[in-house]
Amino acid sequence: MTKHSGGKVGKAGKALGTKGTSKKEKSKAGKILKKHQDTKH
């Protein structure tokens, strides 16, 4: 799979991969990644 670095999608992936991320941020990041996956993959 392509690794995204930088930009909105890369930030969202990083947020989900970091332990100290708040639930609210993870929820938002998950939505961004899901939307990206649906449209691009």
C-alpha positions as CSV (number, residue, x, y, z in Angstrom):
1,M,0.0,0.0,0.0
2,T,1.1,3.5,-0.7
3,K,2.4,5.4,2.3
4,H,1.0,8.9,2.6
5,S,3.2,11.5,4.2
6,G,2.2,15.1,4.6
7,G,-1.1,16.6,3.7
8,K,-4.4,16.0,5.2
9,V,-4.4,12.2,4.8
10,G,-0.8,11.8,6.1
11,K,-1.7,13.8,9.2
12,A,-4.8,11.7,9.8
13,G,-2.8,8.5,9.6
14,K,-0.2,9.9,12.0
15,A,-3.0,10.9,14.4
16,L,-4.4,7.4,14.4
17,G,-0.9,5.8,14.9
18,T,-0.1,8.0,17.9
19,K,-1.1,6.7,21.3
20,G,-1.6,10.2,22.8
21,T,-4.2,11.3,20.3
22,S,-7.6,12.3,21.8
23,K,-10.7,10.3,20.9
24,K,-12.2,13.4,19.2
25,E,-9.1,13.8,17.0
26,K,-9.0,10.0,16.2
27,S,-12.6,10.1,15.2
28,K,-12.0,13.0,12.8
29,A,-8.8,11.3,11.4
30,G,-10.7,8.1,10.9
31,K,-13.4,9.9,8.9
32,I,-10.7,11.6,6.7
33,L,-9.0,8.3,6.0
34,K,-12.3,6.5,5.3
35,K,-13.4,9.2,2.8
36,H,-10.0,9.1,1.1
37,Q,-10.0,5.3,0.9
38,D,-13.5,5.3,-0.6
39,T,-12.6,7.8,-3.3
40,K,-9.0,7.0,-4.1
41,H,-8.5,3.2,-3.5
